[in-house]
Amino acid sequence: MAFYHSLLPQRFRTGEITIPVIRLQGIIMAGGSQFRPALNMATVSPLLNKAFADKRAPAVAISVNSPGGSPVQARLIFRRIRDLAEEKEKKVFVFVEDLAASGGYMIAIAGDEIIADPSSIVGSIGVVSAGFGFTEMIKKIGVQRRVYTAGKNKATLDPFQAEKKADVDHLKALQEEVHKVFIDMVKERRGDKLADNDDLFSGLFWSGMKGQELGLVDGLGDMRSFLKDKFGEKTKLRLITMPRGLFGRRAAGASAGDWSSRIAAAAASGLVEAAEERALWGRFGL
């Protein structure tokens, strides 16, 4: 009987509710590659549209596992989630896996409720810029740095030139502006749930358990248990995915040699991206 019941269209199955699920995992950045896809508006928007298009679903579940990245892309994803939630009149439940930090947490606050594992890491509400200075290195190997600009600030923070206080001050002022946008978003979404804690917006991060105390998350648990508790034991989860090939569609007219070169170039680029991603996850001990 159960077999025949599963063949029925959902509208004829009594007591069953299916919740669309989206998994957002990885660093947040524009672009990405075929080897290492990134979270950004272009990659996430089709999944969101597909999930919110389910007229029968009372809610959409989003699993977040991200160390952050581009604040612009994170905010675009956040805004798209909220716009669809209001347009389609659906609740959004966000579930934190290992990590929802920095831009990952910015996406998470799009949820009407945020549920984390007790050992998840949440927070890192701040802005960071990092780089290297190579001035001493190029001196040792006898290299001269030659930069010519139209506009006195076009070479700001050039890693091969000595650091200038004015450049650093300008960068910090920009960071403060971006940080304020982030803080305002968290306050707007979390409101009175937030604890009175001086470190809340300092860039620190906490476990899911401590995050609940601070008001960064609403509860502790896992997606399946939470949704079954809210909508009933017959609740089903449906993972939303977008089909794609291993290397995407082959460009028309490309020869075998051209295609091999593209794969090699993409692989080399993927190594750099993997190192950057590893550094982001490593900040949180993951």
Secondary structure, 3 states (H helix, E strand, C coil): CHHHHHHCCHHHCCCCCEEEEEEEECCECCCECCCCECECHHHHHHHHHHHHCCCCCCEEEEEEEECCECHHHHHHHHHHHHHHHHHHCCEEEEEEEEEEECHHHHHHCCCCEEEECCCCEEECCCCCCCCCCCHHHHHHCCCCCCCCCCCCCCCCCCCCCCCCHHHHHHHHHHHHHHHHHHHHHHHHHHHHHCCCCCCCCCCCEEEHHHHHHHCCCCEECCHHHHHHHHHCCCCEEEECCCCCCCCCCCCCCCCHHHHHHHHHHHHHHHHHHHHHHHHHHHCCCC
